[in-house]
Amino acid sequence: MLRGLYEWTMQKAAHPHAQWWLALFAFVESSFFPIPPHPLLGLMCLAEPKKAVRFALIATAASVLGGMLGYAIGALLYESIGLWLVSTLGYAEIFPWAACTVNANGGWAVFTTASTPIPYKLMTITAGFVSMNLATFLIASIAGRGLIFMTVGILFRLFGAPIKTFIDKYLVPLTTLFVVLVVGGFLVITQLGHGDDASDANDPCANATLEDL
C-alpha cells in the first residue's frame, strides 16, 4: 500500500499545478495546518530534479509568508483565533514556555523551530503574541526555512537520480524515519514544556506562566 501511495504521489508531484499545491501546503503549515510540506517537496524534487531548487524556493517563500500569518494571529487575534488554534494543535500547556523562550532567545528560538522537526507554527504564533521584532522574526524565519528547504532542493538538484534510486530501495525505513522525526519534534516540545526537576533548574522557562510575561 505504501508503495502504491508513493507512486501515486510521484505522479501528482509532476502535475502542472503541483507548485501551487506545494506553496499552499507550505503557507498554511506555518500557521495552523498540522501536515508538513516536506514530503511533497521531496517527491516533487524526485519527479523533476532539475527544478528542485525552484521548488525549494517556492516552499521557503510560501512558508515564511505563512509564518507572517501566524505572527499576525498571535499579535492581533490571539484571544479569538490564536487561543483556539493553540488548544486545537495541542500546544496550550506549553505555550507559556514557548512565549518565555522567544522572549529569552529571540530570533534563535524561531530559527531553531524553522529548521528542525520542532513545529514552526508554534513559534510563529508565539512570536506575534510576545510582540517580537518583526524584522528579527523575518530574518530568522527566512534563514531557518531556507536552510531546511534549500538543503533538500540543492541535494536533489545535484544528486537527483542516485537519491531516487536510494529512496526506491529503502522507501519503508525512510518513511518510518521521517514519521519518527516529526513525532519526535512534537515530543521534544512537550518535554521542554514539562521538564523534570533537573531540567527545570537549567531552564528558566520551564515553569513559566503567561502572567509572568
C-alpha positions in Angstrom: 0.0 0.0 0.0 2.9 2.4 0.9 4.5 1.7 -2.5 1.2 2.4 -4.3 0.8 5.6 -2.4 4.4 6.6 -3.3 3.9 6.0 -7.0 0.6 7.9 -7.0 2.1 10.9 -5.2 5.1 10.9 -7.6 2.6 11.3 -10.4 0.8 14.1 -8.7 4.2 15.7 -7.8 4.9 16.1 -11.5 1.4 17.6 -12.2 1.5 21.1 -13.8 -0.3 22.6 -10.7 1.9 20.8 -8.1 3.9 24.0 -7.4 0.7 25.7 -6.3 -0.2 22.9 -4.0 3.3 23.0 -2.6 3.0 26.7 -1.9 -0.4 26.2 -0.3 0.8 23.5 2.0 3.9 25.4 3.0 1.9 28.5 3.7 -0.9 27.0 5.8 1.5 24.7 7.7 3.4 27.7 9.1 0.3 28.9 11.0 -2.3 26.3 11.5 -2.1 23.2 9.3 -0.7 20.1 11.0 0.8 18.3 8.0 4.3 19.5 6.9 5.1 20.2 3.3 8.4 18.3 3.3 7.1 15.1 1.8 5.5 16.9 -1.1 8.6 18.9 -1.7 10.8 15.8 -1.6 8.6 14.0 -4.1 8.4 16.9 -6.4 12.2 17.1 -6.4 12.3 13.4 -7.1 10.0 13.8 -10.0 11.8 16.7 -11.6 15.3 17.1 -10.1 16.2 19.9 -12.5 13.6 22.1 -10.8 14.5 21.1 -7.3 16.0 24.5 -6.3 13.0 26.3 -7.7 10.6 24.1 -5.7 12.7 24.7 -2.6 12.5 28.5 -3.1 8.7 28.3 -3.5 8.4 26.3 -0.3 10.7 28.7 1.5 8.8 31.9 0.4 5.4 30.4 1.0 6.4 29.1 4.4 7.7 32.5 5.5 4.6 34.2 4.3 2.6 31.7 6.3 4.8 32.4 9.2 3.8 36.1 8.9 0.1 35.0 9.1 0.9 33.1 12.2 2.6 36.1 13.6 -0.4 38.3 12.8 -2.7 35.8 14.5 -0.6 35.9 17.7 -0.3 39.6 17.7 -3.8 40.7 16.7 -6.1 37.7 17.0 -4.8 35.6 19.9 -7.9 35.8 22.1 -10.3 35.0 19.3 -8.3 32.7 16.9 -4.9 32.1 18.3 -6.0 30.6 21.6 -8.3 28.2 19.8 -5.5 27.2 17.4 -3.0 26.7 20.2 -5.5 24.5 22.0 -6.6 22.6 18.9 -3.0 21.9 17.9 -2.2 20.6 21.4 0.1 23.5 22.4 -2.0 25.1 25.2 0.1 23.7 28.1 3.5 24.5 26.6 2.5 27.9 25.1 3.8 29.8 28.2 7.1 28.0 27.9 7.3 28.9 24.2 6.5 32.6 24.9 9.2 32.7 27.6 11.7 31.0 25.3 11.0 33.5 22.5 11.4 36.4 24.9 14.7 35.0 26.2 16.3 33.8 22.9 14.6 36.0 20.3 15.5 35.0 16.7 17.4 31.9 17.7 14.2 30.3 19.1 12.4 31.0 15.7 15.4 29.8 13.7 15.6 26.6 15.6 12.0 25.6 15.1 12.1 26.8 11.5 15.0 24.5 10.6 14.2 21.4 12.7 11.2 19.0 13.1 10.1 21.0 16.1 6.7 22.6 15.0 7.5 26.0 13.4 3.8 27.2 13.7 4.1 27.2 17.5 6.8 29.9 17.3 5.1 32.0 14.6 2.0 32.4 16.8 4.1 32.9 19.9 6.4 35.5 18.3 3.4 37.6 17.4 1.9 37.2 20.9 5.0 38.5 22.6 5.5 41.3 20.0 8.8 40.0 18.8 10.6 42.5 16.5 9.1 41.8 13.0 12.4 42.2 11.2 14.2 39.8 13.5 11.3 37.3 13.1 11.5 37.5 9.3 15.3 37.1 9.2 15.2 34.1 11.5 12.3 32.6 9.5 14.0 33.0 6.2 17.2 31.6 7.5 15.6 28.6 9.2 13.1 27.7 6.5 15.7 28.4 3.8 18.1 26.1 5.5 15.8 23.1 5.7 14.1 23.5 2.3 17.1 24.7 0.2 19.2 21.8 1.6 16.6 19.4 0.1 16.5 21.3 -3.2 20.2 21.5 -3.7 20.8 17.9 -2.8 18.1 16.7 -5.2 19.4 19.0 -7.9 23.0 17.7 -7.6 22.2 14.0 -6.8 18.6 13.5 -8.1 19.0 10.2 -9.8 21.1 8.4 -7.1 18.8 9.8 -4.3 15.7 8.5 -6.2 17.3 5.1 -6.5 18.1 5.1 -2.8 14.6 6.1 -1.8 13.0 3.5 -4.2 15.1 0.8 -2.5 14.6 1.9 1.1 11.1 3.5 1.0 9.6 1.9 4.1 12.5 2.6 6.5 12.9 6.1 5.2 9.2 6.8 5.6 9.3 5.4 9.1 12.3 7.6 9.9 10.5 10.7 8.7 7.5 9.9 10.9 9.7 9.3 13.9 11.4 12.7 13.3 8.1 14.5 13.1 6.6 12.8 16.1 9.9 13.4 17.9 9.6 17.1 17.2 6.3 17.2 19.0 7.7 15.1 21.9 10.7 17.5 22.2 8.3 20.4 22.5 6.2 18.6 25.1 9.2 17.6 27.2 10.6 21.1 27.1 7.4 22.4 28.4 7.1 19.7 31.1 10.7 19.1 32.2 11.7 17.1 35.3 13.2 18.8 38.3 16.7 18.6 37.0 15.9 20.2 33.7 13.7 22.8 35.4 16.8 24.0 37.2 18.6 24.6 33.9 15.6 26.1 32.1 14.3 29.3 33.4 11.2 29.0 31.2 10.2 25.5 32.4 7.7 26.8 34.9 6.7 30.0 33.1 3.1 31.2 33.0 1.5 33.8 30.8 1.1 36.0 33.8 4.9 36.1 34.1 5.4 37.5 30.6 
